[in-house]
Amino acid sequence: MRHRRHGICATIIPCADRDATLTVRPEGLALFGGGADGDWFMVKDSVWRRGQRAGKCRFLCVGCLENRIGRKLKADDFRRSAKVNFVGQKSAKLRRRMRGLKPAKRLVETTFRL
């Protein structure tokens, strides 16, 4: 979804299960390089697959992913190598879930097309 307001164009990435914005990316900035992050994160493939059993989607907020897997996320569920997990502003809920997560020696910049 793209919005233009006061001459600024941005991409808003919503949660698939409810009316929540995961991130806002101003146009012209790298997908993970700028913007308001909120609930922008990356979990391990096994955790994501478990969350997809209730219906496939591309983006979920912390609460909706927890709803789908039937438990709260913990630090061990997040990808240590995903740069997105260690940069930008995170919501208080996401910071609590990631508490204790240590970054890998080499962080990977993840990109994809919207």
N, C-alpha and C positions, 0 to 999 in steps of 0.2 A: 504494500500500500504506500503510495507516495503522496506527500502533502506539501503544498507551497503556501508559506505564510510570510509576509513581510519580505519577500524576495529570497527567502531561504528555502531550498528544496531538500527534503529528507526522506529517508525510507524508515517506516515504522514496522517493526517485526512483532506481531502479536502472538500470544499463547493460543494454541489450537482449541483448548477446552473451555476457556472463559475469556472475558473481556479484560485482559491484562497485557500491557506492553512490556515486552522483554528487553527491547533496546530501540534506540532511535539513532540512526546513522545519517549525519549530514552528507549530502551528495558531494562527491569529490574526495571524501576521506576513505581510507582503507576500511574494509568491513569491520575489522577488529581493532582499528587504530584510533578511533575517536568516537565521541558520542556519549550518551547516557546509558550505562550498562544495566543497572537494576538487577534483573534475574538472568543475565547472560552467562551461560556456563556450559561445560562439556563433561559428560559422565562417561564411564567405561561402556564399551559396546554391549556387554552382558546386561547392564542395568537398563540401557536404552531399549534393548530388545524386549525385556520384561515389560517396560512401559508401553510398548507398541502392541501388546496383545489385546488391549481394549480398543484398538483401531489405530491404523497408521496415521502419523502426522509428522511434520518436520520440526515444530517448535513447541515446547511446553515450559511453563513456569515451574518453579520449585514445588509449589503446592500441588499442582496438577500431576506432575510426575510422581510425587509421593502418593497421591491418591491412587494412581494407576498401579503402582507397585505394592501398595498396601503397607508401607512403612515410611519412616523419616529417612532422608538421605543422610549419609555419614561421610566423613572425609575420605574413607577408602573407596567410595563409589565414584569419585571424581578422577579424571585423567590428570596424572601428574605432569605429563608432557605437553598438555594443551596450554599454550600461552594465555588464551582467553581467561583461564581460571585464576591468573595471577596479575592481571592488569585491569585498570578501570575501577570505577565505583561499583560496589556490589550492595544489594539490599541487605538489611540487617539479618533477615532470615537466611539468606544464602551465606553470609559470613559465618553465622553460627554453625551451619551444616558443614562448611569447609574448614572449620577450626581444626588445626593440627595438620592440614594438608601441606606437605613439603614438595616444592617443585623438583622436577627431574633436572639433571645436569644440562640437558639440551631441551629447550622449549620449542615446540613446533607451532608455527603460525598456520592456523586453519582457515581456508577460504572455501567458499561455495557460491553458487549462483542462486539468487532469490527467485 
